[in-house]
Amino acid sequence: MSAAQLVVHRDKELMAQAAAARLITKVVDAQAARGSASVVLTGGRNGNGLLAALSSAPARDAIDWSRLDLWWGDERFLPEGDPERNVTQARAALLDSVPLDPARVHPMPASDGSYGSDADAAAAAYAAELAAAAGPEDHGPVPTFDVMLLGVGPDTHVASLFPEFPAVRETERTVVGVHGAPKPPPTRVTMTLPAIRAAREVWLLAAGEDKAKAVQIALSGAGEIQAPAAGAYGRARTLWLLDSAAASQLPRELYPPASA
């Protein structure tokens, strides 16, 4: 478990741009060290904002996109191409404009795919895909992701791990179906905390006043069942990337002055 580090930016636009620059550096370094890199994407306004900033970043071509593996931390269980699906939004924001290897892009199953409306079967299939990609050096059922990106919800949820829901209590399975989620759509597929914690680095993104209370709760020692964001941490680093509004309810001693 890595202790949380905080970086606070003046506003969400600067946060997205700085996070994109940070991600480029991390991916380039990983590719130089190991030949490839792996990143787990997140949806929502901050996740998509980061991807849009990455798309327009002058240094984006420093990444060898053909040697990048992309996964998703969660997905809305909707038909392929639905505009609410995280992968649909990611393609529009970035993926369709860079030369990725399609074999290294791993979207979660859609509700009109091989598993039909069975979100649990779709989750099991994604878990199997993760396990197949894991090597002996990973020491577990998922690859050791270089960066796991997670948005933080106003209720402290990350991925589709909602407070008190069965998914956040999962200790064995790496991917599960979610039913009756408190925000639409109610059916989802999500990685669990064991999968999240396999990442070398976990970056939690939060911007806006509506996220301030969630950030304060998650960083105040709350339990992960009540505040799932509190249970999201990386093996080597846990980084909270915030704007000043999202950090506004934190004690000032917890974070440095705005860095951008």
Backbone as CSV, one residue per row, in Angstrom:
resi,resn,N_x,N_y,N_z,CA_x,CA_y,CA_z,C_x,C_y,C_z
1,MET,0.851,-1.198,0.000,0.000,0.000,0.000,0.878,1.235,0.000
2,SER,0.601,2.169,-0.900,1.363,3.406,-0.980,0.555,4.547,-0.366
3,ALA,1.259,5.428,0.345,0.591,6.585,0.942,0.155,7.544,-0.151
4,ALA,-0.968,8.207,0.073,-1.505,9.121,-0.937,-0.633,10.365,-1.065
5,GLN,-0.398,10.781,-2.309,0.241,12.043,-2.610,-0.782,12.925,-3.325
6,LEU,-0.741,14.214,-3.066,-1.724,15.123,-3.649,-1.051,16.172,-4.509
7,VAL,-1.660,16.446,-5.660,-1.267,17.569,-6.506,-2.536,18.365,-6.779
8,VAL,-2.500,19.637,-6.472,-3.681,20.486,-6.618,-3.415,21.563,-7.660
9,HIS,-4.305,21.631,-8.649,-4.189,22.622,-9.716,-5.284,23.673,-9.581
10,ARG,-5.077,24.793,-10.239,-5.992,25.928,-10.082,-7.402,25.608,-10.567
11,ASP,-7.501,24.906,-11.709,-8.816,24.604,-12.257,-8.762,23.287,-13.013
12,LYS,-9.914,22.822,-13.468,-9.991,21.494,-14.084,-9.257,21.433,-15.416
13,GLU,-9.200,22.547,-16.144,-8.486,22.544,-17.428,-6.992,22.337,-17.218
14,LEU,-6.431,23.059,-16.261,-5.010,22.871,-15.966,-4.752,21.483,-15.399
15,MET,-5.667,20.996,-14.597,-5.522,19.647,-14.055,-5.450,18.621,-15.180
16,ALA,-6.342,18.744,-16.151,-6.366,17.798,-17.261,-5.087,17.884,-18.090
17,GLN,-4.634,19.087,-18.362,-3.421,19.252,-19.159,-2.202,18.701,-18.434
18,ALA,-2.107,18.987,-17.136,-0.962,18.499,-16.365,-1.006,16.982,-16.223
19,ALA,-2.198,16.430,-16.031,-2.328,14.979,-15.925,-1.949,14.310,-17.235
20,ALA,-2.337,14.914,-18.359,-1.978,14.369,-19.663,-0.461,14.368,-19.853
21,ALA,0.185,15.466,-19.486,1.646,15.542,-19.604,2.315,14.509,-18.708
22,ARG,1.781,14.335,-17.518,2.315,13.356,-16.579,2.155,11.937,-17.139
23,LEU,1.010,11.676,-17.763,0.759,10.346,-18.312,1.678,10.053,-19.495
24,ILE,1.895,11.037,-20.341,2.826,10.853,-21.457,4.196,10.440,-20.931
25,THR,4.699,11.143,-19.932,6.005,10.831,-19.358,6.037,9.423,-18.785
26,LYS,4.986,9.050,-18.088,4.940,7.727,-17.473,4.932,6.632,-18.523
27,VAL,4.137,6.800,-19.579,4.061,5.786,-20.635,5.392,5.682,-21.369
28,VAL,5.996,6.814,-21.718,7.274,6.803,-22.426,8.348,6.117,-21.577
29,ASP,8.372,6.421,-20.291,9.359,5.797,-19.400,9.140,4.289,-19.310
30,ALA,7.895,3.866,-19.207,7.600,2.429,-19.123,7.990,1.725,-20.410
31,GLN,7.713,2.345,-21.549,8.082,1.732,-22.825,9.593,1.649,-22.982
32,ALA,10.314,2.645,-22.492,11.767,2.606,-22.560,12.335,1.505,-21.664
33,ALA,11.682,1.293,-20.516,12.182,0.313,-19.560,11.817,-1.114,-19.915
34,ARG,10.578,-1.312,-20.433,10.090,-2.682,-20.613,9.601,-2.980,-22.024
35,GLY,9.629,-1.992,-22.905,9.208,-2.227,-24.280,7.747,-1.916,-24.544
36,SER,6.917,-1.936,-23.509,5.496,-1.626,-23.660,4.997,-0.992,-22.375
37,ALA,3.772,-0.506,-22.429,3.153,0.098,-21.244,1.688,-0.296,-21.221
38,SER,1.094,-0.233,-20.039,-0.330,-0.539,-19.906,-0.997,0.511,-19.032
39,VAL,-2.160,0.953,-19.491,-2.921,1.989,-18.788,-4.371,1.533,-18.702
40,VAL,-4.980,1.756,-17.559,-6.406,1.485,-17.369,-7.141,2.816,-17.409
41,LEU,-8.075,2.944,-18.349,-8.795,4.197,-18.542,-10.045,4.265,-17.679
42,THR,-10.476,5.486,-17.440,-11.705,5.735,-16.703,-12.592,6.659,-17.522
43,GLY,-13.881,6.615,-17.291,-14.811,7.498,-17.981,-15.104,8.730,-17.152
44,GLY,-16.257,9.326,-17.392,-16.639,10.512,-16.644,-15.982,11.768,-17.182
45,ARG,-16.385,12.900,-16.642,-15.920,14.163,-17.210,-14.418,14.371,-17.016
46,ASN,-13.871,13.914,-15.900,-12.447,14.125,-15.682,-11.599,13.141,-16.476
47,GLY,-12.043,11.891,-16.568,-11.321,10.930,-17.389,-11.318,11.326,-18.852
48,ASN,-12.472,11.750,-19.358,-12.555,12.180,-20.750,-11.834,13.500,-20.973
49,GLY,-11.835,14.350,-19.960,-11.081,15.601,-20.064,-9.595,15.350,-20.192
50,LEU,-9.090,14.377,-19.456,-7.677,14.010,-19.570,-7.375,13.495,-20.978
51,LEU,-8.232,12.635,-21.509,-8.004,12.089,-22.850,-8.039,13.182,-23.912
52,ALA,-8.959,14.125,-23.776,-9.025,15.231,-24.729,-7.764,16.087,-24.648
53,ALA,-7.275,16.307,-23.429,-6.039,17.073,-23.266,-4.854,16.313,-23.851
54,LEU,-4.860,15.002,-23.694,-3.793,14.183,-24.268,-3.827,14.240,-25.790
55,SER,-5.027,14.249,-26.355,-5.175,14.306,-27.806,-4.549,15.562,-28.392
56,SER,-4.651,16.667,-27.667,-4.141,17.941,-28.183,-2.752,18.290,-27.650
57,ALA,-2.159,17.414,-26.840,-0.843,17.691,-26.260,0.244,17.596,-27.330
58,PRO,1.126,18.586,-27.421,2.195,18.544,-28.432,3.085,17.307,-28.313
59,ALA,3.239,16.786,-27.083,4.153,15.664,-26.868,3.490,14.302,-27.026
60,ARG,2.246,14.257,-27.474,1.556,12.968,-27.513,2.256,11.962,-28.418
61,ASP,2.936,12.437,-29.453,3.583,11.528,-30.384,4.885,10.955,-29.834
62,ALA,5.266,11.355,-28.624,6.399,10.707,-27.969,6.045,9.275,-27.567
63,ILE,4.758,9.012,-27.413,4.293,7.666,-27.086,4.328,6.803,-28.337
64,ASP,4.819,5.574,-28.184,4.674,4.587,-29.257,3.315,3.922,-29.031
65,TRP,2.316,4.416,-29.727,0.946,3.964,-29.475,0.752,2.491,-29.815
66,SER,1.593,1.962,-30.695,1.458,0.552,-31.061,1.942,-0.386,-29.965
67,ARG,2.609,0.166,-28.962,3.115,-0.653,-27.851,2.443,-0.263,-26.529
68,LEU,1.202,0.149,-26.632,0.429,0.535,-25.448,-0.795,-0.366,-25.316
69,ASP,-0.936,-0.980,-24.148,-2.132,-1.769,-23.839,-3.116,-0.895,-23.072
70,LEU,-4.371,-0.889,-23.517,-5.414,-0.107,-22.854,-6.503,-1.029,-22.320
71,TRP,-6.845,-0.819,-21.076,-7.920,-1.546,-20.400,-8.905,-0.520,-19.856
72,TRP,-10.022,-0.992,-19.335,-11.005,-0.112,-18.695,-11.287,-0.610,-17.289
73,GLY,-11.391,0.344,-16.353,-11.688,-0.014,-14.968,-13.138,-0.383,-14.757
74,ASP,-14.019,0.176,-15.588,-15.431,-0.195,-15.505,-16.110,0.215,-16.801
75,GLU,-17.329,-0.247,-16.955,-18.082,0.073,-18.160,-19.569,0.014,-17.881
76,ARG,-20.289,0.898,-18.540,-21.747,0.837,-18.506,-22.187,-0.291,-19.433
77,PHE,-23.001,-1.198,-18.924,-23.376,-2.392,-19.687,-24.501,-2.040,-20.641
78,LEU,-24.086,-1.470,-21.776,-24.993,-0.962,-22.799,-24.554,-1.514,-24.151
79,PRO,-25.376,-1.353,-25.188,-25.003,-1.878,-26.506,-23.744,-1.230,-27.070
80,GLU,-23.059,-1.980,-27.917,-21.867,-1.478,-28.594,-22.181,-0.168,-29.314
81,GLY,-21.304,0.821,-29.133,-21.481,2.112,-29.788,-22.389,3.076,-29.064
82,ASP,-23.007,2.641,-27.961,-23.866,3.556,-27.203,-23.032,4.749,-26.744
83,PRO,-23.550,5.969,-26.901,-22.754,7.148,-26.539,-22.427,7.246,-25.055
84,GLU,-23.133,6.475,-24.216,-22.851,6.509,-22.779,-21.753,5.532,-22.370
85,ARG,-21.353,4.651,-23.286,-20.283,3.715,-22.940,-18.943,4.447,-22.836
86,ASN,-18.146,4.063,-21.838,-16.849,4.700,-21.650,-15.959,4.548,-22.878
87,VAL,-15.996,3.368,-23.496,-15.131,3.149,-24.644,-15.560,4.030,-25.820
88,THR,-16.852,4.249,-25.995,-17.329,5.129,-27.064,-16.807,6.543,-26.855
89,GLN,-16.884,7.024,-25.632,-16.423,8.372,-25.318,-14.907,8.481,-25.452
90,ALA,-14.189,7.424,-25.064,-12.732,7.434,-25.168,-12.293,7.460,-26.626
91,ARG,-13.009,6.725,-27.477,-12.661,6.730,-28.899,-12.838,8.134,-29.486
92,ALA,-13.914,8.802,-29.104,-14.162,10.145,-29.618,-13.133,11.146,-29.111
93,ALA,-12.740,10.992,-27.839,-11.831,11.957,-27.237,-10.389,11.780,-27.696
94,LEU,-9.975,10.535,-27.948,-8.561,10.291,-28.246,-8.296,9.096,-29.148
95,LEU,-8.881,7.949,-28.834,-8.383,6.690,-29.385,-8.457,6.617,-30.898
96,ASP,-9.495,7.212,-31.488,-9.628,7.148,-32.941,-8.595,8.008,-33.668
97,SER,-7.874,8.844,-32.927,-6.932,9.760,-33.576,-5.472,9.355,-33.392
98,VAL,-5.225,8.196,-32.759,-3.851,7.744,-32.552,-3.703,6.315,-33.087
99,PRO,-2.476,5.934,-33.504,-2.268,4.632,-34.160,-2.095,3.479,-33.182
100,LEU,-3.154,3.145,-32.485,-3.131,2.027,-31.551,-3.139,0.699,-32.307
101,ASP,-2.610,-0.340,-31.664,-2.754,-1.701,-32.156,-4.099,-2.218,-31.656
102,PRO,-5.067,-2.495,-32.524,-6.390,-2.928,-32.070,-6.347,-4.141,-31.140
103,ALA,-5.352,-5.000,-31.322,-5.243,-6.189,-30.468,-4.862,-5.845,-29.043
104,ARG,-4.381,-4.617,-28.835,-3.956,-4.214,-27.490,-4.961,-3.272,-26.830
105,VAL,-6.104,-3.101,-27.452,-7.194,-2.308,-26.874,-8.248,-3.284,-26.371
106,HIS,-8.565,-3.202,-25.088,-9.380,-4.223,-24.434,-10.648,-3.624,-23.823
107,PRO,-11.654,-3.290,-24.644,-12.915,-2.789,-24.077,-13.659,-3.898,-23.357
108,MET,-14.450,-3.517,-22.389,-15.314,-4.482,-21.714,-16.482,-4.852,-22.628
109,PRO,-17.036,-6.051,-22.470,-18.123,-6.488,-23.350,-19.332,-5.559,-23.293
110,ALA,-20.042,-5.506,-24.409,-21.279,-4.731,-24.509,-22.482,-5.633,-24.246
111,SER,-23.619,-5.014,-23.993,-24.822,-5.779,-23.640,-25.454,-6.473,-24.837
112,ASP,-24.988,-6.136,-26.043,-25.491,-6.832,-27.226,-24.412,-7.722,-27.838
113,GLY,-23.408,-8.077,-27.016,-22.324,-8.913,-27.491,-22.547,-10.385,-27.197
114,SER,-21.459,-11.127,-27.067,-21.513,-12.578,-26.919,-22.252,-13.031,-25.663
115,TYR,-22.326,-12.171,-24.662,-22.903,-12.571,-23.371,-24.307,-12.022,-23.182
116,GLY,-24.837,-11.389,-24.217,-26.192,-10.869,-24.140,-26.352,-9.932,-22.962
117,SER,-27.415,-10.103,-22.229,-27.714,-9.221,-21.109,-27.127,-9.711,-19.785
118,ASP,-26.242,-10.702,-19.845,-25.669,-11.305,-18.635,-24.386,-10.567,-18.244
119,ALA,-24.526,-9.564,-17.385,-23.372,-8.766,-16.980,-22.364,-9.585,-16.192
120,ASP,-22.842,-10.575,-15.463,-21.925,-11.400,-14.674,-21.052,-12.258,-15.585
121,ALA,-21.639,-12.786,-16.655,-20.852,-13.559,-17.623,-19.857,-12.652,-18.336
122,ALA,-20.272,-11.423,-18.662,-19.370,-10.470,-19.297,-18.202,-10.145,-18.378
123,ALA,-18.484,-9.984,-17.095,-17.432,-9.700,-16.116,-16.450,-10.860,-16.023
124,ALA,-16.977,-12.081,-15.998,-16.109,-13.259,-15.918,-15.215,-13.358,-17.147
125,ALA,-15.758,-13.004,-18.307,-14.970,-13.039,-19.537,-13.847,-12.009,-19.495
126,TYR,-14.144,-10.829,-18.968,-13.100,-9.801,-18.890,-12.029,-10.209,-17.886
127,ALA,-12.450,-10.835,-16.795,-11.480,-11.341,-15.823,-10.564,-12.373,-16.467
128,ALA,-11.135,-13.219,-17.315,-10.331,-14.227,-18.011,-9.358,-13.570,-18.984
129,GLU,-9.784,-12.497,-19.639,-8.904,-11.774,-20.562,-7.737,-11.137,-19.801
130,LEU,-8.030,-10.577,-18.644,-6.965,-10.025,-17.800,-5.990,-11.111,-17.369
131,ALA,-6.525,-12.246,-16.945,-5.675,-13.334,-16.478,-4.767,-13.845,-17.597
132,ALA,-5.314,-13.891,-18.822,-4.523,-14.355,-19.956,-3.387,-13.391,-20.287
133,ALA,-3.572,-12.114,-19.976,-2.552,-11.108,-20.260,-1.503,-11.009,-19.161
134,ALA,-1.777,-11.593,-18.011,-0.842,-11.538,-16.887,0.274,-12.557,-17.085
135,GLY,1.484,-12.157,-16.783,2.625,-13.050,-16.884,3.110,-13.484,-15.517
136,PRO,4.085,-14.395,-15.466,4.616,-14.859,-14.178,5.137,-13.716,-13.305
137,GLU,5.661,-12.677,-13.977,6.208,-11.548,-13.217,5.130,-10.731,-12.521
138,ASP,3.882,-10.928,-12.900,2.792,-10.148,-12.303,2.308,-10.723,-10.974
139,HIS,2.610,-11.992,-10.740,2.280,-12.626,-9.451,0.805,-12.483,-9.085
140,GLY,-0.056,-12.632,-10.079,-1.477,-12.519,-9.787,-2.306,-12.672,-11.045
141,PRO,-3.625,-12.521,-10.898,-4.544,-12.772,-12.017,-4.786,-11.584,-12.936
142,VAL,-4.045,-10.494,-12.770,-4.151,-9.356,-13.682,-2.751,-8.834,-13.979
143,PRO,-2.571,-8.177,-15.113,-1.273,-7.549,-15.383,-0.970,-6.460,-14.355
144,THR,0.313,-6.174,-14.193,0.706,-5.068,-13.336,0.618,-3.785,-14.167
145,PHE,-0.526,-3.145,-14.127,-0.749,-1.936,-14.928,0.239,-0.845,-14.515
146,ASP,0.711,-0.092,-15.507,1.599,1.026,-15.171,0.825,2.140,-14.484
147,VAL,-0.359,2.463,-15.019,-1.199,3.510,-14.432,-2.657,3.064,-14.484
148,MET,-3.316,3.164,-13.373,-4.761,2.963,-13.270,-5.384,4.329,-13.027
149,LEU,-6.177,4.802,-13.990,-6.880,6.072,-13.848,-8.259,5.834,-13.256
150,LEU,-8.624,6.633,-12.275,-9.929,6.502,-11.637,-10.524,7.882,-11.389
151,GLY,-11.757,8.083,-11.822,-12.494,9.260,-11.410,-13.126,9.003,-10.048
152,VAL,-13.325,10.057,-9.299,-13.945,9.943,-7.969,-15.328,10.577,-8.037
153,GLY,-16.360,9.814,-7.685,-17.714,10.327,-7.708,-18.053,11.124,-6.464
154,PRO,-19.112,11.929,-6.508,-19.522,12.709,-5.336,-19.870,11.852,-4.121
155,ASP,-20.177,10.564,-4.355,-20.471,9.639,-3.253,-19.255,8.817,-2.854
156,THR,-18.083,9.182,-3.375,-16.784,8.512,-3.160,-16.622,7.243,-3.988
157,HIS,-17.519,6.957,-4.948,-17.315,5.754,-5.744,-16.154,5.939,-6.711
158,VAL,-15.487,4.837,-7.012,-14.481,4.770,-8.063,-14.830,3.583,-8.947
159,ALA,-14.452,3.658,-10.250,-14.926,2.666,-11.213,-16.440,2.555,-11.021
160,SER,-16.979,1.330,-10.895,-18.392,1.198,-10.510,-18.487,0.484,-9.167
161,LEU,-17.602,0.887,-8.260,-17.614,0.400,-6.885,-18.294,1.449,-6.023
162,PHE,-19.553,1.180,-5.692,-20.351,2.146,-4.947,-20.369,1.803,-3.456
163,PRO,-20.482,2.819,-2.601,-20.479,2.571,-1.161,-21.491,1.508,-0.751
164,GLU,-21.020,0.548,0.036,-21.842,-0.507,0.642,-22.327,-1.563,-0.349
165,PHE,-22.024,-1.424,-1.635,-22.478,-2.410,-2.614,-21.613,-3.669,-2.555
166,PRO,-22.156,-4.808,-2.984,-21.379,-6.053,-2.921,-20.039,-5.966,-3.640
167,ALA,-19.979,-5.245,-4.750,-18.742,-5.205,-5.537,-17.567,-4.653,-4.743
168,VAL,-17.823,-3.685,-3.874,-16.713,-3.082,-3.136,-16.223,-4.006,-2.018
169,ARG,-17.007,-5.022,-1.693,-16.612,-5.996,-0.668,-15.863,-7.192,-1.255
170,GLU,-15.783,-7.248,-2.586,-15.170,-8.400,-3.248,-13.673,-8.476,-2.948
171,THR,-13.207,-9.653,-2.548,-11.793,-9.822,-2.225,-11.092,-10.842,-3.120
172,GLU,-11.844,-11.579,-3.929,-11.250,-12.632,-4.752,-11.335,-12.314,-6.244
173,ARG,-12.540,-12.087,-6.744,-12.701,-11.858,-8.179,-12.138,-10.491,-8.577
174,THR,-11.620,-10.421,-9.799,-11.021,-9.168,-10.282,-12.006,-8.291,-11.043
175,VAL,-13.066,-8.900,-11.569,-14.091,-8.156,-12.318,-15.449,-8.748,-11.950
176,VAL,-16.427,-7.888,-11.699,-17.762,-8.364,-11.332,-18.824,-7.530,-12.034
177,GLY,-20.012,-8.088,-12.134,-21.163,-7.340,-12.596,-21.752,-6.535,-11.453
178,VAL,-22.323,-5.388,-11.790,-22.976,-4.518,-10.801,-24.423,-4.365,-11.213
179,HIS,-25.317,-4.587,-10.276,-26.756,-4.516,-10.547,-27.403,-3.512,-9.599
180,GLY,-28.296,-2.691,-10.135,-28.974,-1.707,-9.297,-28.088,-0.566,-8.862
181,ALA,-27.146,-0.169,-9.704,-26.259,0.941,-9.355,-27.075,2.201,-9.064
182,PRO,-26.611,3.029,-8.116,-27.380,4.217,-7.733,-27.338,5.342,-8.760
183,LYS,-26.524,5.227,-9.787,-26.548,6.197,-10.880,-26.721,5.420,-12.174
184,PRO,-27.437,5.989,-13.135,-27.720,5.250,-14.367,-26.460,5.107,-15.231
185,PRO,-26.447,4.043,-16.033,-27.402,2.930,-16.054,-27.169,2.005,-14.862
186,PRO,-28.182,1.265,-14.455,-28.062,0.467,-13.234,-27.178,-0.763,-13.371
187,THR,-26.965,-1.245,-14.595,-26.166,-2.452,-14.794,-24.817,-2.075,-15.381
188,ARG,-23.759,-2.583,-14.744,-22.397,-2.207,-15.105,-21.465,-3.398,-14.937
189,VAL,-20.257,-3.239,-15.418,-19.182,-4.197,-15.184,-18.011,-3.409,-14.622
190,THR,-17.364,-3.937,-13.588,-16.301,-3.163,-12.950,-15.160,-4.046,-12.467
191,MET,-13.955,-3.503,-12.540,-12.852,-4.104,-11.801,-13.100,-3.893,-10.309
192,THR,-12.535,-4.775,-9.520,-12.679,-4.707,-8.074,-11.414,-4.114,-7.444
193,LEU,-11.462,-3.900,-6.143,-10.290,-3.345,-5.470,-9.048,-4.228,-5.610
194,PRO,-9.147,-5.565,-5.558,-7.938,-6.365,-5.784,-7.282,-6.105,-7.135
195,ALA,-8.076,-5.897,-8.182,-7.516,-5.598,-9.501,-6.908,-4.201,-9.529
196,ILE,-7.596,-3.244,-8.921,-7.089,-1.873,-8.875,-5.735,-1.828,-8.177
197,ARG,-5.618,-2.561,-7.095,-4.387,-2.521,-6.298,-3.223,-3.261,-6.947
198,ALA,-3.463,-3.900,-8.086,-2.374,-4.536,-8.831,-1.562,-3.516,-9.619
199,ALA,-2.091,-2.315,-9.787,-1.412,-1.292,-10.579,-0.179,-0.767,-9.852
200,ARG,0.841,-0.450,-10.635,1.998,0.214,-10.041,1.583,1.563,-9.458
201,GLU,0.828,2.318,-10.260,0.379,3.625,-9.799,-1.125,3.746,-10.015
202,VAL,-1.810,4.265,-9.030,-3.230,4.587,-9.122,-3.358,6.101,-9.038
203,TRP,-3.995,6.688,-10.062,-4.225,8.136,-10.091,-5.718,8.383,-9.952
204,LEU,-6.100,9.120,-8.933,-7.503,9.463,-8.705,-7.734,10.905,-9.112
205,LEU,-8.708,11.116,-9.985,-8.979,12.425,-10.562,-10.269,12.996,-9.976
206,ALA,-10.209,14.233,-9.521,-11.421,14.881,-9.021,-11.330,16.380,-9.255
207,ALA,-12.366,16.938,-9.847,-12.431,18.376,-10.094,-13.853,18.851,-9.856
208,GLY,-13.969,20.034,-9.279,-15.285,20.630,-9.057,-15.723,20.574,-7.601
209,GLU,-16.546,21.548,-7.231,-17.013,21.630,-5.845,-17.840,20.420,-5.440
210,ASP,-18.505,19.789,-6.419,-19.346,18.642,-6.087,-18.526,17.424,-5.666
211,LYS,-17.203,17.474,-5.869,-16.338,16.367,-5.458,-15.607,16.650,-4.137
212,ALA,-15.758,17.862,-3.617,-14.954,18.263,-2.457,-15.220,17.402,-1.228
213,LYS,-16.476,17.128,-0.944,-16.800,16.328,0.240,-16.285,14.905,0.084
214,ALA,-16.415,14.345,-1.120,-15.936,12.984,-1.356,-14.428,12.895,-1.148
215,VAL,-13.707,13.885,-1.644,-12.255,13.906,-1.468,-11.902,13.986,0.009
216,GLN,-12.602,14.854,0.705,-12.329,15.019,2.147,-12.592,13.723,2.909
217,ILE,-13.694,13.055,2.597,-14.030,11.799,3.280,-12.990,10.719,2.977
218,ALA,-12.657,10.572,1.696,-11.745,9.497,1.293,-10.350,9.670,1.867
219,LEU,-9.935,10.908,2.079,-8.588,11.160,2.584,-8.554,11.386,4.091
220,SER,-9.680,11.156,4.745,-9.733,11.399,6.189,-9.669,10.125,7.004
221,GLY,-9.357,9.003,6.354,-9.266,7.738,7.076,-10.526,6.913,7.034
222,ALA,-11.457,7.235,6.145,-12.696,6.470,6.033,-12.400,5.054,5.551
223,GLY,-13.297,4.136,5.858,-13.163,2.760,5.407,-13.591,2.617,3.959
224,GLU,-13.043,1.617,3.281,-13.293,1.455,1.848,-14.707,0.988,1.540
225,ILE,-15.377,0.329,2.469,-16.746,-0.107,2.213,-17.665,1.111,2.145
226,GLN,-17.457,2.054,3.045,-18.260,3.274,3.057,-17.762,4.309,2.053
227,ALA,-16.474,4.280,1.749,-15.859,5.250,0.832,-14.887,4.499,-0.072
228,PRO,-15.379,3.917,-1.169,-14.513,3.086,-2.013,-13.223,3.764,-2.464
229,ALA,-13.248,5.077,-2.688,-12.022,5.763,-3.113,-10.903,5.607,-2.095
230,ALA,-11.271,5.426,-0.830,-10.259,5.254,0.208,-9.512,3.938,0.052
231,GLY,-10.104,2.986,-0.631,-9.469,1.685,-0.806,-8.714,1.540,-2.106
232,ALA,-8.643,2.602,-2.899,-7.967,2.557,-4.194,-6.540,3.077,-4.026
233,TYR,-5.586,2.178,-4.120,-4.197,2.603,-4.002,-3.303,1.685,-4.827
234,GLY,-2.165,2.219,-5.240,-1.242,1.482,-6.077,-0.129,0.828,-5.285
235,ARG,0.568,-0.077,-5.953,1.681,-0.764,-5.306,2.823,0.195,-4.991
236,ALA,3.127,1.083,-5.945,4.258,1.989,-5.775,3.834,3.423,-5.476
237,ARG,2.652,3.823,-5.976,2.266,5.222,-5.816,0.762,5.365,-5.904
238,THR,0.222,6.238,-5.084,-1.185,6.621,-5.140,-1.231,8.139,-5.248
239,LEU,-1.743,8.628,-6.354,-1.676,10.050,-6.654,-3.078,10.618,-6.819
240,TRP,-3.401,11.616,-6.018,-4.668,12.330,-6.150,-4.407,13.602,-6.951
241,LEU,-5.052,13.705,-8.109,-4.925,14.877,-8.971,-6.216,15.674,-8.872
242,LEU,-6.123,16.854,-8.288,-7.301,17.635,-7.921,-7.222,19.044,-8.497
243,ASP,-8.399,19.666,-8.622,-8.392,21.105,-8.816,-8.696,21.754,-7.468
244,SER,-8.553,23.061,-7.405,-8.678,23.736,-6.106,-10.076,23.588,-5.519
245,ALA,-11.096,23.492,-6.391,-12.458,23.339,-5.883,-12.635,21.981,-5.208
246,ALA,-12.114,20.926,-5.821,-12.248,19.594,-5.229,-11.439,19.458,-3.944
247,ALA,-10.375,20.253,-3.825,-9.530,20.193,-2.627,-9.980,21.157,-1.537
248,SER,-11.068,21.867,-1.762,-11.416,22.995,-0.898,-11.800,22.608,0.526
249,GLN,-12.177,21.357,0.763,-12.539,20.957,2.118,-11.432,20.188,2.838
250,LEU,-10.268,20.108,2.217,-9.134,19.445,2.853,-8.396,20.414,3.762
251,PRO,-7.841,19.925,4.865,-6.962,20.781,5.667,-5.780,21.238,4.822
252,ARG,-5.418,22.492,4.925,-4.374,23.035,4.067,-3.061,22.270,4.216
253,GLU,-2.791,21.710,5.392,-1.506,21.037,5.586,-1.400,19.732,4.796
254,LEU,-2.539,19.264,4.247,-2.512,18.005,3.512,-1.934,18.148,2.115
255,TYR,-1.936,19.334,1.561,-1.496,19.447,0.173,-0.675,20.706,-0.040
256,PRO,0.229,20.654,-1.036,1.065,21.818,-1.341,0.256,22.887,-2.057
257,PRO,0.818,24.077,-2.216,0.118,25.097,-2.990,-0.145,24.602,-4.411
258,ALA,-1.108,25.224,-5.065,-1.456,24.838,-6.436,-0.189,24.801,-7.296
259,SER,-0.048,23.732,-8.048,1.182,23.524,-8.804,1.077,24.016,-10.231
260,ALA,-0.066,24.533,-10.604,-0.199,25.058,-11.967,-1.328,26.078,-11.965
